[in-house]
Amino acid sequence: MTIECMRAARGVESDPALHDVEPGAIRRFAEAVGDPNPVYRDRNAARRAGYDDIIAPPTFLRSLTPDPARRPYSSPYPEVLDGGSAWRYLKPVQAGQPISVTSKLVDVKEREGRIGPMLIATTELRYTGADGGLTAVQRSTLIHYKPATEAPAGAIPRREGPAAVGAPGNEAIAFEEAQVGQRIPPLEKTPTTRQLVMYAGASGDFYEVHYDLAFAKETGLPNVIVHGALKNAFLAQMLTDWAGAGSIEEMSVRYEGMDEPGARLRCMGMITGKKEGAAGGLVSCRVWIENAAGGAATSGSAVVRMPRGGS
């Protein structure tokens, strides 16, 4: 009956939820991710980069929650994991510019997986600016499941390529410099439980498996786990460190396993394609997070916009 109720709720959009984008909220989110880019903190730096005010890191929009669904539903399974997100960005989010958020359930499936029976629900969130123009679209996948003794595991092998190219100091490289097969300069992170608490506060994701050890163990986990969305933010930081703030046009990330605080995570990427765009070049990338054992439990893809040399 529950799955039928969820299917009946597909396509029913929530009422718009209006959010004021506050500079302090942007700064707290950047601090929680550990991203030092000055355009997220310093209005003068943001203006030198061509913005009216500070801008938000790419995944900041996750902190802007929608109103409850017009047709409510519940899951038959007691626990939930973040399965991944796919983003399409149309314009940067700037402080002082209100954002309206709507959501709707677009797909729901029942499946048997490595953690037992699962219900996979995909929700689309649309973020609209005060001018009525679309700012971004996110498709978020949640995995509802019964507690299991083993966490799902997933890995992708280390893949080497030509030496990484990029520009230090958050300066965008030129489109002509990017070549298929080149590696993106890696970004290393070692998230702590403190960082997970900071991210919970900045993003509004207070699911206890990310900071309450007793609760995590009750659900069958050996330890608290890093937010999937925080790993998404790490990969986004790697891309903007390389291509420049506001450069991401599309990004899709899958969480194929779990990572614990204290473990070294190495964000990595490789250029897979490039094409000319209307305002510069578009570069396609494969991205992933590699753990200390050499495997990865997070992987995805992205498209970033790069200026042409001399422009």
C-alpha positions in Angstrom: 0.0 0.0 0.0 2.8 2.4 0.8 4.5 2.0 -2.5 1.2 2.6 -4.2 0.8 5.8 -2.2 4.2 6.9 -3.2 3.5 6.2 -6.9 0.3 8.2 -6.6 2.4 11.1 -5.3 4.7 11.2 -8.3 4.7 14.5 -10.1 2.8 16.4 -7.4 4.9 19.6 -6.8 5.1 21.1 -3.4 4.2 24.7 -2.6 7.2 27.1 -3.2 9.3 27.7 -0.1 11.0 31.1 -0.1 14.5 31.4 1.4 16.6 34.5 2.0 20.2 33.7 1.1 22.2 35.2 3.9 26.0 35.9 3.8 26.5 34.2 7.1 24.8 31.0 6.0 27.1 30.9 2.9 30.2 31.4 5.0 29.2 28.7 7.5 28.5 26.3 4.7 31.9 27.0 3.1 33.6 26.6 6.5 31.8 23.3 7.1 33.1 22.0 3.7 36.5 23.4 4.4 36.6 25.4 1.2 38.7 28.6 1.6 37.8 30.3 -1.7 37.5 34.0 -0.8 34.5 34.5 -3.2 32.4 32.7 -0.6 33.4 35.0 2.2 34.8 38.4 1.0 32.5 40.7 -0.9 35.5 42.5 -2.5 36.9 39.2 -3.8 33.5 38.3 -5.2 33.2 41.7 -6.9 36.7 41.3 -8.4 35.4 38.0 -9.8 32.5 39.8 -11.4 29.7 39.2 -8.9 27.6 41.8 -7.0 28.1 40.0 -3.6 29.6 36.8 -2.3 28.4 33.6 -4.0 27.6 30.2 -2.6 29.5 27.0 -3.0 27.8 24.7 -5.6 26.0 22.4 -3.2 24.9 25.1 -0.8 21.4 24.8 -2.3 20.9 21.6 -0.3 20.5 23.7 2.8 17.4 25.4 1.3 14.6 23.0 2.2 11.3 22.7 0.3 7.8 22.8 1.9 6.2 19.4 2.7 4.8 17.4 -0.2 1.2 18.2 -1.1 0.5 14.5 -1.2 2.3 13.1 1.8 3.6 9.5 1.9 5.7 7.3 4.2 8.3 4.6 3.6 7.9 1.0 4.8 11.6 0.9 5.7 13.0 2.5 8.9 16.4 3.7 7.7 17.5 5.9 4.8 20.7 6.6 2.9 21.6 9.3 0.5 22.1 7.5 -2.9 23.4 10.5 -4.9 22.5 13.7 -6.6 22.5 15.1 -10.1 22.8 18.9 -10.5 22.2 21.3 -13.4 23.4 24.9 -12.7 22.1 27.8 -14.6 23.5 30.7 -12.6 25.5 31.2 -9.3 23.7 31.8 -6.1 24.5 35.2 -4.6 24.0 36.5 -1.1 20.9 38.8 -0.8 19.1 37.2 -3.7 16.0 35.2 -2.5 15.6 31.6 -3.8 12.3 29.7 -4.0 12.4 25.9 -3.8 9.9 23.4 -5.0 10.1 19.6 -4.9 8.3 16.6 -6.4 8.7 12.9 -6.3 9.6 11.8 -9.8 10.4 8.1 -9.4 10.1 5.2 -6.9 11.3 1.7 -7.2 11.5 -1.4 -5.0 14.7 -3.5 -5.3 16.7 -6.2 -3.5 20.3 -5.0 -3.0 23.4 -5.7 -1.0 21.8 -4.3 2.1 18.5 -6.2 1.6 15.2 -5.0 0.4 15.3 -1.3 -0.6 12.9 1.4 -1.8 14.7 3.9 -4.1 13.0 7.3 -4.3 14.1 10.1 -6.7 13.0 13.7 -6.0 13.5 16.7 -8.2 14.1 20.1 -6.6 13.9 23.3 -8.6 15.5 26.5 -7.3 14.2 29.7 -8.7 15.5 33.3 -8.3 13.5 36.4 -7.5 13.4 37.3 -11.2 11.5 34.0 -11.9 14.4 32.5 -13.7 15.6 29.0 -12.8 18.9 28.9 -10.8 19.5 25.2 -10.6 17.8 21.8 -10.7 18.7 18.9 -8.4 17.7 15.3 -8.7 18.3 13.6 -5.3 18.0 9.8 -4.7 17.2 8.4 -1.3 17.6 4.7 -0.4 15.1 3.5 2.2 16.2 0.1 3.8 16.1 -2.2 6.7 19.2 -2.2 9.0 21.9 -4.7 7.9 25.1 -5.8 9.6 27.3 -4.8 6.6 27.4 -1.5 4.9 27.3 -1.5 1.1 30.7 -1.3 -0.5 31.8 -0.1 -3.9 35.0 0.8 -5.5 36.4 2.0 -8.7 40.1 1.4 -9.6 42.8 4.0 -9.6 43.3 5.3 -13.2 46.3 7.2 -14.1 46.7 9.7 -17.0 49.0 12.5 -18.0 50.1 14.9 -15.4 47.4 17.1 -13.8 46.9 20.6 -15.1 45.4 23.5 -13.3 46.0 26.9 -12.0 46.8 27.7 -8.3 44.9 30.2 -6.2 41.5 29.4 -7.6 42.2 31.0 -11.0 40.5 29.4 -13.9 42.6 27.7 -16.5 42.0 28.4 -20.2 39.9 26.0 -22.3 42.9 25.4 -24.6 45.0 24.0 -21.7 42.5 21.3 -20.9 43.2 18.0 -22.8 41.3 14.8 -22.8 43.1 12.3 -20.5 44.6 14.9 -18.2 44.0 14.5 -14.5 42.5 17.2 -12.4 44.7 18.4 -9.5 43.5 16.2 -6.6 42.1 17.5 -3.4 42.7 15.7 -0.1 40.2 15.7 2.8 40.2 14.0 6.2 36.8 14.7 7.6 36.4 14.6 11.4 33.3 14.1 13.5 33.5 17.8 14.3 33.3 18.6 10.6 30.3 16.3 10.3 28.6 18.2 13.1 29.5 21.5 11.4 28.1 20.2 8.1 24.9 19.0 9.7 24.3 22.5 11.1 25.2 24.3 7.9 23.2 22.0 5.6 20.3 21.1 7.8 21.0 17.4 7.5 20.7 16.2 11.1 20.3 12.4 10.4 22.0 10.9 13.5 24.1 8.3 11.6 26.5 11.2 10.9 27.3 12.2 14.4 25.6 9.9 17.0 27.7 6.7 17.4 25.1 4.8 19.5 22.4 5.5 17.0 24.7 4.5 14.1 25.4 1.2 15.7 21.7 0.6 16.4 21.2 0.8 12.6 23.9 -1.8 12.0 26.8 0.5 11.2 30.2 0.1 12.8 30.7 3.9 13.2 29.2 7.2 12.2 29.5 7.9 8.5 30.4 10.9 6.4 27.4 12.6 4.7 27.2 11.7 1.1 26.3 15.3 0.3 29.6 16.4 2.0 31.5 14.2 -0.3 29.6 15.7 -3.2 30.7 19.1 -1.8 34.4 17.9 -1.7 34.3 16.9 -5.3 32.7 20.3 -6.2 35.5 22.1 -4.4 38.1 20.1 -6.4 36.4 21.2 -9.6 36.1 24.9 -8.6 39.7 25.0 -7.3 40.7 23.9 -10.8 38.2 25.6 -13.1 37.1 28.6 -11.0 34.2 29.5 -8.8 30.9 29.3 -10.7 32.3 27.1 -13.4 30.2 23.9 -12.8 27.3 23.5 -15.3 26.4 19.9 -14.5 27.4 17.4 -11.8 26.2 13.9 -10.9 27.5 11.9 -8.0 26.7 8.4 -6.8 27.4 7.2 -3.3 28.4 3.6 -3.7 29.8 3.0 -0.2 30.4 4.5 3.2 33.3 6.4 4.6 34.1 7.0 8.3 35.5 10.2 9.9 39.3 10.2 10.3 39.9 8.4 7.0 41.8 10.2 4.3 39.7 10.9 1.2 41.4 11.9 -2.1 39.2 13.7 -4.6 40.3 13.0 -8.1 39.2 13.6 -11.7 40.0 13.2 -15.3 39.1 15.0 -18.4 36.9 12.9 -20.7 35.9 15.3 -23.4 35.6 19.0 -24.5 33.6 21.1 -26.9 33.1 24.7 -27.8 30.3 26.6 -26.0 28.6 29.9 -26.5 30.6 31.7 -23.8 33.8 29.6 -23.6 34.5 25.9 -23.7 32.7 23.0 -22.0 34.9 20.3 -20.4 33.5 16.9 -19.4 35.1 15.1 -16.5 35.0 11.8 -14.6 35.2 12.4 -10.9 35.6 10.1 -7.9 36.9 10.0 -4.3 39.6 7.5 -3.5 40.2 6.1 0.0 43.4 5.1 1.7 43.1 1.6 0.4 43.1 2.8 -3.2 39.5 2.2 -4.0 36.6 4.6 -4.1 33.0 4.5 -2.8 31.9 7.7 -4.5 32.0 8.4 -8.2 30.4 10.6 -10.8 30.8 13.0 -13.7 30.7 16.7 -14.3 30.7 19.4 -17.0 32.6 22.6 -16.3 32.7 25.9 -18.2 36.2 27.3 -19.1 37.1 30.6 -20.7 39.1 30.7 -23.9 42.7 31.9 -23.6 42.9 35.6 -23.9 39.2 36.2 -23.2 
